[in-house]
Amino acid sequence: MGDFSLPDNTHTVVLGMGDLNGIMRGKRIPASRWQATCKTGNACCLSLFTMDMTCDVWDTPLVNFDNGFPDFHIMPATKPVPIPWEPGVAMCFGTGLGMDHNPVPIDPRQALVRQVERAANMGIDVRAGTELEFYLLDPETCRPRDIGNDCYGLERAAALEHVLGPIRQQIEAMGIPIEQSNPEYAPGQVEVNMRYDSALLAADRVVMFRSLVKQLATQHGYIASFMAKPFIDLGGNGFHMHYSLWSDGQNAISDDGTLNTTGRHFLGGLQKRMVEASICGAANVNAYRRRVAYSFCPTTASWGMDNRTVGLRVIEGSPEATRIEKRDAGADCNPYLLLASDIAAGLDGIEQQIDPSPMTTGDAYKNSHDAALPTDLDTAIRLARESGWLASVLGDSQLEIWLQQAARESGFFLAQVTPFETDRYLRRF
């Protein structure tokens, strides 16, 4: 049993973990009950892994109306740390155990656990650095308060420091190492980068980070949104993953700062599965609105050197910094499913010695001859359903639940009459 002792003067513990969509959910537990919780866990409905982002439920494999929506237990997994803006409250990240004391098969985290263990058996520690974009919005209007694009602007950064400063400092104080923040490519949009680390820890930190950012934004009078494309005329929110592979303390994809054969094979594997695994990084209708030319969101499974128009950007330099950036996912995706499918593809590439296609140079929006990424949810669902490979990576039940949710989202969208339709047609026909 790990060290789950509480910080001094703690009266409440927040115990949580990622749900089906990577949203952190859980319970607040009195400190007087913490010792018992550490022994037995905290019971929670298994629907946490089968409900959508609005908490709606439906009949799914393993969790349904016929079996009465049974429980599982959230078990403490990390030492509780104080929440700086809530005196006396500490947060603990948890993991799920079924009533049989085994990992829950439909916990999305388990898909990543399997790939991390696979990599370890190959002598590899997959490390991931995460870049997340999000909007800081007025709670009344749900629009940015500032005006115009001021990407990297230090004046804009200073104007947002009253909220971005606490996001950097207080989240880092909770154990999530923050490298930097900057205004992004739209009013109200910012990016915060977390230090790279082992893949499972990196994914856990994304789940915690998004929850903590939303809490801190509320404290400072904003709504923080990681929605992939909140505004059709402004930049979308991306989730860029930077991958490197480490063995015996060395970056195994780098030879003196250049991508080596192992790195090329990892890249080739990523590229091979990028299209059929699209659903892991873009799982709702809105996520596909990012995928348009000249948006800095890739539209093809292309790769290139330090090129932000491709899907897979190779970054060379020092031996430690050599890495592969995958740029297609939306900031609202489930990090466990994204990293699980990416790592599985990359490890396949190493094992099968898959070479990437010829490198794209220049403008990938017009020069790439690589496969096009799906630009709508229904196509992504179809490709995922046809992929025996993706089912083997995520597990049949996990993939089925994920695609059921996606199909429901598509259906909900198609059942609406949009403002565009009424504005364009109502008075004219």
C-alpha positions as CSV (number, residue, x, y, z in Angstrom):
1,M,0.0,0.0,0.0
2,G,1.3,3.4,-0.9
3,D,1.7,6.5,1.1
4,F,-1.7,8.1,1.1
5,S,-1.2,10.2,4.3
6,L,-3.0,13.5,4.4
7,P,-1.3,16.9,4.5
8,D,-1.6,18.7,7.9
9,N,-5.0,20.4,8.6
10,T,-6.8,18.5,5.9
11,H,-10.6,18.2,6.5
12,T,-11.7,17.0,3.0
13,V,-10.2,14.8,0.3
14,V,-11.2,15.0,-3.3
15,L,-10.8,11.5,-4.8
16,G,-11.3,11.3,-8.6
17,M,-10.4,9.7,-11.9
18,G,-11.1,10.0,-15.6
19,D,-14.5,8.9,-16.9
20,L,-15.4,7.7,-20.4
21,N,-14.5,11.1,-21.9
22,G,-11.4,11.8,-19.7
23,I,-13.5,14.2,-17.5
24,M,-12.4,13.9,-13.9
25,R,-15.2,12.7,-11.6
26,G,-15.3,11.3,-8.1
27,K,-16.3,12.3,-4.6
28,R,-15.4,14.5,-1.6
29,I,-14.6,12.5,1.4
30,P,-14.2,13.7,5.0
31,A,-10.7,13.3,6.4
32,S,-12.2,11.2,9.2
33,R,-13.2,8.6,6.6
34,W,-9.9,8.6,4.6
35,Q,-8.2,5.7,6.4
36,A,-11.1,3.5,5.7
37,T,-11.2,4.7,2.1
38,C,-7.6,3.8,1.6
39,K,-8.3,0.2,2.6
40,T,-11.6,-0.5,0.8
41,G,-11.9,2.3,-1.8
42,N,-15.0,4.4,-2.5
43,A,-18.0,2.8,-4.2
44,C,-19.2,4.6,-7.3
45,C,-21.6,3.6,-10.1
46,L,-19.9,1.8,-13.0
47,S,-21.8,4.1,-15.3
48,L,-18.9,6.6,-14.8
49,F,-17.3,4.7,-17.7
50,T,-20.4,4.5,-19.9
51,M,-22.1,7.9,-19.6
52,D,-21.6,10.7,-22.1
53,M,-20.3,14.2,-21.3
54,T,-23.8,15.3,-20.2
55,C,-24.1,12.3,-17.8
56,D,-26.7,10.6,-20.0
57,V,-26.7,6.8,-19.9
58,W,-27.9,4.1,-22.3
59,D,-27.6,0.3,-22.5
60,T,-24.0,-0.7,-23.0
61,P,-22.0,-3.8,-22.8
62,L,-21.3,-4.6,-19.1
63,V,-23.4,-1.7,-17.8
64,N,-27.1,-1.5,-18.6
65,F,-30.6,-1.6,-17.2
66,D,-30.7,-5.4,-17.2
67,N,-27.8,-5.6,-14.7
68,G,-28.9,-2.6,-12.7
69,F,-25.8,-0.4,-13.2
70,P,-23.6,-2.0,-10.6
71,D,-20.7,-0.4,-8.6
72,F,-17.0,-0.4,-8.8
73,H,-14.5,1.1,-6.3
74,I,-12.2,4.1,-6.8
75,M,-8.9,3.3,-5.1
76,P,-6.4,6.0,-4.0
77,A,-3.4,5.9,-6.3
78,T,-1.4,9.0,-5.4
79,K,-0.4,10.8,-2.2
80,P,-3.0,13.5,-1.6
81,V,-1.8,17.1,-2.3
82,P,-3.3,20.3,-1.0
83,I,-5.5,22.3,-3.3
84,P,-4.0,25.9,-2.9
85,W,-7.3,27.7,-3.5
86,E,-9.3,25.5,-1.1
87,P,-7.6,25.6,2.4
88,G,-8.0,22.2,4.1
89,V,-8.9,20.3,0.9
90,A,-6.5,17.8,-0.7
91,M,-6.8,16.0,-4.0
92,C,-5.9,12.3,-4.7
93,F,-5.9,10.7,-8.1
94,G,-7.6,7.3,-8.1
95,T,-7.8,4.1,-10.2
96,G,-10.8,1.8,-10.7
97,L,-11.2,-1.7,-9.3
98,G,-14.2,-3.9,-10.0
99,M,-16.1,-5.7,-7.2
100,D,-14.0,-8.7,-8.0
101,H,-10.9,-6.6,-7.1
102,N,-9.6,-6.7,-10.7
103,P,-9.1,-3.6,-13.0
104,V,-12.3,-2.5,-14.7
105,P,-12.1,-3.7,-18.4
106,I,-14.1,-0.7,-19.6
107,D,-12.0,1.9,-17.8
108,P,-10.3,3.7,-20.7
109,R,-7.1,4.0,-18.6
110,Q,-6.6,0.2,-18.9
111,A,-6.1,0.4,-22.7
112,L,-3.1,2.7,-22.0
113,V,-1.9,0.5,-19.2
114,R,-1.6,-2.4,-21.6
115,Q,0.4,-0.5,-24.1
116,V,2.7,1.0,-21.4
117,E,3.3,-2.6,-20.1
118,R,4.0,-3.8,-23.7
119,A,6.5,-1.1,-24.2
120,A,8.2,-1.9,-20.9
121,N,8.5,-5.5,-22.0
122,M,10.4,-4.2,-25.1
123,G,12.7,-2.2,-22.8
124,I,11.0,1.1,-23.7
125,D,9.7,3.9,-21.5
126,V,7.3,5.9,-23.8
127,R,7.4,9.5,-22.7
128,A,4.8,12.1,-23.7
129,G,4.7,15.9,-23.5
130,T,1.3,17.5,-23.8
131,E,0.3,20.8,-25.3
132,L,-3.3,21.8,-24.6
133,E,-5.2,24.8,-26.0
134,F,-8.3,26.2,-24.4
135,Y,-10.4,29.3,-24.3
136,L,-11.0,31.6,-21.3
137,L,-14.5,33.0,-21.8
138,D,-16.9,35.4,-20.1
139,P,-19.5,33.3,-18.1
140,E,-22.4,35.5,-19.2
141,T,-21.7,35.7,-23.0
142,C,-19.6,32.6,-23.4
143,R,-17.4,34.7,-25.7
144,P,-13.8,36.0,-25.3
145,R,-13.4,39.3,-23.4
146,D,-10.4,40.4,-25.5
147,I,-10.4,41.3,-29.2
148,G,-8.2,40.1,-32.0
149,N,-5.4,37.6,-32.5
150,D,-2.4,38.3,-30.4
151,C,-0.5,34.9,-30.6
152,Y,2.5,35.0,-28.3
153,G,1.7,38.6,-27.5
154,L,3.3,39.6,-24.2
155,E,0.8,42.4,-23.6
156,R,-2.0,39.9,-24.0
157,A,-0.1,37.5,-21.7
158,A,0.2,40.2,-19.1
159,A,-3.5,41.0,-19.3
160,L,-4.3,37.4,-18.7
161,E,-1.7,36.8,-16.0
162,H,-4.3,37.2,-13.2
163,V,-5.7,33.9,-14.3
164,L,-2.8,32.2,-16.2
165,G,-0.4,32.9,-13.4
166,P,-2.4,30.9,-10.8
167,I,-3.0,28.2,-13.5
168,R,0.8,27.8,-13.9
169,Q,1.8,28.3,-10.3
170,Q,-0.9,26.5,-8.3
171,I,-1.2,23.5,-10.6
172,E,2.5,23.1,-10.5
173,A,2.3,23.3,-6.7
174,M,0.0,20.3,-7.0
175,G,2.7,18.2,-8.7
176,I,2.0,18.8,-12.4
177,P,5.1,20.4,-13.9
178,I,4.2,23.3,-16.2
179,E,6.8,24.4,-18.8
180,Q,5.1,27.6,-20.1
181,S,2.0,29.4,-21.2
182,N,1.2,31.8,-24.0
183,P,-1.7,33.5,-25.8
184,E,-2.7,31.4,-28.8
185,Y,-4.1,32.1,-32.3
186,A,-7.5,33.7,-31.3
187,P,-8.9,36.1,-28.7
188,G,-9.3,34.4,-25.4
189,Q,-7.4,31.4,-26.5
190,V,-4.3,30.2,-24.6
191,E,-1.9,27.2,-24.5
192,V,-0.3,25.6,-21.5
193,N,2.4,23.0,-21.9
194,M,3.2,20.3,-19.4
195,R,6.7,18.7,-19.0
196,Y,7.1,15.4,-20.7
197,D,7.0,12.3,-18.6
198,S,6.1,8.6,-18.8
199,A,3.0,8.1,-20.9
200,L,0.6,6.9,-18.2
201,L,1.5,9.7,-15.8
202,A,1.3,12.2,-18.6
203,A,-2.3,11.1,-19.4
204,D,-3.3,11.1,-15.7
205,R,-2.0,14.7,-15.5
206,V,-4.1,15.8,-18.5
207,V,-7.2,14.5,-16.8
208,M,-6.3,16.4,-13.6
209,F,-5.1,19.5,-15.5
210,R,-8.3,20.1,-17.4
211,S,-10.3,19.8,-14.2
212,L,-8.0,22.1,-12.2
213,V,-8.0,24.7,-15.0
214,K,-11.7,24.8,-15.1
215,Q,-11.9,25.2,-11.3
216,L,-9.3,28.0,-11.3
217,A,-10.9,29.8,-14.2
218,T,-14.2,29.8,-12.2
219,Q,-12.3,31.2,-9.2
220,H,-11.2,34.1,-11.4
221,G,-14.4,34.8,-13.2
222,Y,-14.0,32.8,-16.4
223,I,-15.2,29.7,-18.1
224,A,-12.4,27.6,-19.4
225,S,-13.4,25.5,-22.4
226,F,-11.4,22.7,-24.1
227,M,-14.1,22.2,-26.7
228,A,-12.4,21.4,-30.0
229,K,-14.0,24.2,-32.1
230,P,-16.2,26.6,-30.0
231,F,-16.3,29.3,-32.7
232,I,-16.5,28.6,-36.4
233,D,-14.5,31.8,-37.2
234,L,-11.8,31.4,-34.6
235,G,-9.0,28.9,-34.0
236,G,-9.8,25.4,-32.7
237,N,-8.4,23.9,-29.5
238,G,-5.7,21.3,-30.3
239,F,-4.1,18.6,-28.2
240,H,-0.6,18.1,-29.5
241,M,1.4,15.0,-28.3
242,H,5.2,14.9,-28.3
243,Y,6.5,11.4,-28.2
244,S,10.0,10.1,-27.4
245,L,11.2,6.6,-26.4
246,W,13.7,6.1,-23.6
247,S,15.9,3.1,-22.8
248,D,18.8,2.9,-20.3
249,G,18.6,6.7,-19.7
250,Q,18.9,7.5,-23.4
251,N,16.4,8.8,-26.0
252,A,16.1,5.7,-28.2
253,I,14.8,7.5,-31.3
254,S,17.7,9.9,-31.5
255,D,21.2,9.5,-32.9
256,D,23.1,12.7,-32.0
257,G,19.9,14.7,-32.3
258,T,18.5,13.3,-35.5
259,L,15.7,10.8,-35.9
260,N,17.1,7.3,-36.1
261,T,15.8,4.0,-37.5
262,T,13.8,3.2,-34.4
263,G,12.3,6.6,-34.6
264,R,11.4,6.3,-38.2
265,H,9.7,2.9,-37.6
266,F,7.7,4.4,-34.7
267,L,6.8,7.3,-37.0
268,G,5.8,4.8,-39.7
269,G,3.5,2.9,-37.3
270,L,1.8,6.2,-36.2
271,Q,1.3,7.2,-39.8
272,K,-0.2,3.8,-40.8
273,R,-2.9,3.8,-38.2
274,M,-3.6,7.6,-38.0
275,V,-6.7,7.5,-40.2
276,E,-8.5,4.5,-38.7
277,A,-7.8,5.6,-35.1
278,S,-9.1,9.2,-35.7
279,I,-12.0,8.5,-33.4
280,C,-9.6,8.4,-30.5
281,G,-8.6,12.0,-30.9
282,A,-11.9,13.4,-32.3
283,A,-15.0,11.7,-30.9
284,N,-17.8,14.2,-31.5
285,V,-19.3,16.2,-34.3
286,N,-17.7,19.5,-33.3
287,A,-14.1,17.9,-33.2
288,Y,-14.2,17.6,-37.0
289,R,-14.8,21.3,-37.5
290,R,-11.1,21.8,-36.7
291,R,-10.0,19.8,-39.8
292,V,-10.0,22.4,-42.5
293,A,-7.1,23.5,-44.6
294,Y,-4.8,26.3,-43.3
295,S,-6.1,26.0,-39.8
296,F,-2.9,24.5,-38.4
297,C,-4.9,21.4,-37.8
298,P,-3.7,18.6,-40.2
299,T,-5.9,17.1,-42.8
300,T,-3.7,14.3,-43.9
301,A,-1.5,11.5,-42.3
302,S,1.6,13.3,-43.6
303,W,4.9,13.9,-41.9
304,G,7.6,16.5,-42.2
305,M,10.5,18.2,-40.4
306,D,9.5,21.0,-38.1
307,N,6.4,21.6,-40.3
308,R,3.1,22.7,-38.7
309,T,1.0,21.8,-41.7
310,V,1.6,18.0,-41.4
311,G,0.0,15.5,-39.1
312,L,3.3,14.2,-37.7
313,R,5.9,16.8,-37.1
314,V,9.5,15.5,-36.5
315,I,11.5,17.8,-34.2
316,E,15.3,17.3,-34.2
317,G,18.0,19.1,-32.2
318,S,19.7,17.8,-29.0
319,P,19.6,14.1,-28.3
320,E,17.2,14.6,-25.4
321,A,14.8,16.8,-27.4
322,T,14.4,14.7,-30.6
323,R,10.7,13.8,-30.7
324,I,7.6,13.2,-32.9
325,E,4.7,15.6,-32.5
326,K,1.3,14.2,-33.4
327,R,-1.1,17.2,-34.1
328,D,-4.5,15.9,-35.1
329,A,-6.4,15.5,-31.8
330,G,-8.8,17.9,-30.2
331,A,-8.2,19.2,-26.7
332,D,-11.5,17.6,-25.5
333,C,-10.5,14.0,-26.3
334,N,-9.9,11.2,-23.9
335,P,-6.1,11.1,-23.3
336,Y,-6.0,7.4,-22.4
337,L,-7.5,6.3,-25.7
338,L,-5.5,8.7,-27.7
339,L,-2.2,7.7,-26.2
340,A,-3.1,4.0,-26.2
341,S,-3.8,3.9,-29.9
342,D,-0.8,6.1,-30.7
343,I,1.6,4.0,-28.7
344,A,0.2,0.8,-30.0
345,A,0.6,2.0,-33.6
346,G,4.2,3.2,-32.9
347,L,5.3,0.0,-31.2
348,D,3.8,-2.0,-34.1
349,G,5.9,0.1,-36.4
350,I,9.1,-0.8,-34.4
351,E,8.2,-4.5,-34.3
352,Q,7.2,-4.7,-38.0
353,Q,9.9,-2.2,-39.2
354,I,7.3,0.0,-40.9
355,D,8.8,2.8,-42.8
356,P,7.0,6.1,-43.3
357,S,6.0,7.5,-46.6
358,P,8.2,10.0,-48.3
359,M,8.5,13.2,-46.3
360,T,6.2,16.1,-47.1
361,T,8.1,19.4,-47.6
362,G,6.4,22.8,-47.7
363,D,2.6,23.1,-47.6
364,A,1.1,19.8,-46.7
365,Y,-2.4,21.2,-47.4
366,K,-1.6,21.2,-51.1
367,N,1.6,19.1,-51.4
368,S,0.8,15.9,-49.4
369,H,-0.1,12.7,-51.2
370,D,-0.8,10.8,-48.0
371,A,-4.2,9.5,-46.8
372,A,-6.7,12.1,-45.9
373,L,-7.9,12.2,-42.3
374,P,-11.7,11.9,-41.7
375,T,-13.4,15.3,-41.8
376,D,-16.7,14.1,-40.3
377,L,-17.7,11.9,-37.4
378,D,-19.7,9.3,-39.3
379,T,-16.7,8.5,-41.5
380,A,-14.5,8.2,-38.4
381,I,-17.0,5.8,-36.8
382,R,-17.2,3.7,-40.0
383,L,-13.4,3.4,-40.2
384,A,-13.1,2.5,-36.6
385,R,-15.8,-0.2,-36.9
386,E,-13.9,-1.7,-39.8
387,S,-10.6,-1.8,-37.8
388,G,-9.9,-5.1,-36.2
389,W,-6.6,-3.5,-35.1
390,L,-8.3,-0.8,-33.1
391,A,-10.6,-3.4,-31.4
392,S,-7.5,-5.3,-30.4
393,V,-5.9,-2.2,-28.9
394,L,-8.9,-0.9,-27.0
395,G,-10.8,-4.1,-26.4
396,D,-14.1,-5.0,-28.0
397,S,-16.3,-3.6,-25.2
398,Q,-14.4,-0.4,-24.8
399,L,-14.4,0.3,-28.5
400,E,-18.1,-0.5,-28.7
401,I,-19.0,1.9,-25.9
402,W,-16.9,4.6,-27.5
403,L,-18.5,4.1,-30.9
404,Q,-22.0,4.0,-29.4
405,Q,-21.4,7.3,-27.8
406,A,-20.1,8.8,-31.0
407,A,-23.1,7.5,-33.0
408,R,-25.4,9.0,-30.4
409,E,-23.7,12.3,-30.8
410,S,-24.1,12.2,-34.5
411,G,-27.7,11.3,-34.2
412,F,-28.4,14.1,-31.7
413,F,-26.8,16.6,-34.1
414,L,-28.8,15.4,-37.1
415,A,-32.0,15.7,-35.1
416,Q,-31.5,19.5,-34.7
417,V,-32.7,22.4,-36.8
418,T,-29.8,24.8,-36.7
419,P,-29.8,28.6,-36.5
420,F,-28.1,28.6,-39.9
421,E,-31.1,26.8,-41.4
422,T,-33.7,29.1,-39.9
423,D,-31.7,32.2,-40.7
424,R,-31.2,31.2,-44.3
425,Y,-34.5,29.5,-45.2
426,L,-37.4,30.4,-42.8
427,R,-38.3,33.8,-44.4
428,R,-37.4,32.8,-47.9
429,F,-39.5,29.7,-48.5
